[in-house]
Amino acid sequence: MIVTPTSIPDVLIIEPRVFGDDRGFFFESFNQQRFDEAISRRVHFVQDNHSRSNRNVLRGLHYQLPPHPQGKLVRCVQGEVFDVAVDLRRNSSTFGKWVGTLLSAENKRQLWIPEGFAHGFQVVSETAEFLYKTTDFWHPELERSLRWNDPELAIAWPLAEQPILATKDAQAPLLANAEF
Ligand SMILES: Cc1cn([C@H]2C[C@H](O)[C@@H](COP(=O)(O)OP(=O)(O)O[C@H]3O[C@H](C)C(=O)[C@H](O)[C@H]3O)O2)c(=O)[nH]c1=O
């Protein structure tokens, strides 16, 4: 697999080695040993999630507060999404900065988003199915949202029209007022 740091070095793009033949394709979507080597630490995923969304749905930006922040290994297995991570680590030189990349069934790319980041995606295909592994369990009492179109973040979402949002995301606080 090819591991490429993004402009926020701890956020990694992972491209698996895909084996194609006249039957189709095979690839290892997760290998504990190779993943730990890629991020230079032992990671223990405890939960797998799967969501399906229609075009222009924007899920996020979400994160969990300490003591249960979630690291996420995300991928798109049908359709295509623009996936975004925002650095909320107070002592980080890239605090408040974001990175984004297109994840699709076609490119089979994955994004590793460490603990301390807000995460979200916008669907750019007719539908998209999104899978991700998390390093801690869901703690709804610690879950927080960050406004997707906060001018301070200035995330370059790909679709111009108003996205389809959950109420909690439409009403999410700006970074200046967020709790983290
Ligand atoms: C996150 C989560 C949710 N739920 C339940 C709670 C709701 O009844 C239902 C939908 O939850 P929500 O609207 O929060 O789903 P998303 O908007 O896709 O949330 C996710 O969106 C962004 C992209 C993320 O990175 C987060 O992991 C996650 O917050 O699933 C669970 O039962 N377990 C869970 O781990």
The ligand as an SDF file (V2000), in Angstrom:
LIG
                    3D

 35 37  0  0  0  0  0  0  0  0999 V2000
  -22.0910    8.0040   14.9090 C   0  0  0  0  0  0  0  0  0  0  0  0
  -23.0900    6.9970   15.4170 C   0  0  0  0  0  0  0  0  0  0  0  0
  -24.4500    7.2000   15.2960 C   0  0  0  0  0  0  0  0  0  0  0  0
  -25.3260    6.2710   15.7500 N   0  0  0  0  0  0  0  0  0  0  0  0
  -26.7660    6.5030   15.5630 C   0  0  0  0  0  0  0  0  0  0  0  0
  -27.2740    7.8280   16.0820 C   0  0  0  0  0  0  0  0  0  0  0  0
  -28.3590    8.2210   15.1140 C   0  0  0  0  0  0  0  0  0  0  0  0
  -29.6030    7.6720   15.5610 O   0  0  0  0  0  0  0  0  0  0  0  0
  -27.9650    7.5380   13.8040 C   0  0  0  0  0  0  0  0  0  0  0  0
  -27.3550    8.5000   12.8080 C   0  0  0  0  0  0  0  0  0  0  0  0
  -26.3140    9.1860   13.4730 O   0  0  0  0  0  0  0  0  0  0  0  0
  -25.7130   10.5290   12.8430 P   0  0  0  0  0  0  0  0  0  0  0  0
  -26.8200   11.3610   12.2880 O   0  0  0  0  0  0  0  0  0  0  0  0
  -24.8320   11.1390   13.8930 O   0  0  0  0  0  0  0  0  0  0  0  0
  -24.8490    9.9490   11.6520 O   0  0  0  0  0  0  0  0  0  0  0  0
  -23.7580   10.7920   10.8220 P   0  0  0  0  0  0  0  0  0  0  0  0
  -24.2340   12.1810   10.5950 O   0  0  0  0  0  0  0  0  0  0  0  0
  -23.4040    9.9500    9.6670 O   0  0  0  0  0  0  0  0  0  0  0  0
  -22.5440   10.8490   11.8220 O   0  0  0  0  0  0  0  0  0  0  0  0
  -21.2330   10.4900   11.4310 C   0  0  0  0  0  0  0  0  0  0  0  0
  -20.8400   11.4630   10.5300 O   0  0  0  0  0  0  0  0  0  0  0  0
  -19.4930   11.8450   10.4490 C   0  0  0  0  0  0  0  0  0  0  0  0
  -19.0890   11.7650    8.9950 C   0  0  0  0  0  0  0  0  0  0  0  0
  -18.5400   11.1730   11.3300 C   0  0  0  0  0  0  0  0  0  0  0  0
  -17.3290   11.1750   11.0980 O   0  0  0  0  0  0  0  0  0  0  0  0
  -19.0080   10.5790   12.5730 C   0  0  0  0  0  0  0  0  0  0  0  0
  -18.3480    9.3540   12.7890 O   0  0  0  0  0  0  0  0  0  0  0  0
  -20.4490   10.3670   12.7130 C   0  0  0  0  0  0  0  0  0  0  0  0
  -20.8730   11.3670   13.6080 O   0  0  0  0  0  0  0  0  0  0  0  0
  -26.9890    6.5370   14.1520 O   0  0  0  0  0  0  0  0  0  0  0  0
  -24.9120    5.0980   16.3390 C   0  0  0  0  0  0  0  0  0  0  0  0
  -25.7200    4.2650   16.7460 O   0  0  0  0  0  0  0  0  0  0  0  0
  -23.5620    4.8830   16.4910 N   0  0  0  0  0  0  0  0  0  0  0  0
  -22.6340    5.7810   16.0380 C   0  0  0  0  0  0  0  0  0  0  0  0
  -21.4140    5.5270   16.1710 O   0  0  0  0  0  0  0  0  0  0  0  0
  1  2  1  0
  2  3  2  0
  2 34  1  0
  3  4  1  0
  4  5  1  0
  4 31  1  0
  5  6  1  0
  5 30  1  0
  6  7  1  0
  7  8  1  0
  7  9  1  0
  9 10  1  0
  9 30  1  0
 10 11  1  0
 11 12  1  0
 12 13  2  0
 12 14  1  0
 12 15  1  0
 15 16  1  0
 16 17  2  0
 16 18  1  0
 16 19  1  0
 19 20  1  0
 20 21  1  0
 20 28  1  0
 21 22  1  0
 22 23  1  0
 22 24  1  0
 24 25  2  0
 24 26  1  0
 26 27  1  0
 26 28  1  0
 28 29  1  0
 31 32  2  0
 31 33  1  0
 33 34  1  0
 34 35  2  0
M  END
$$$$
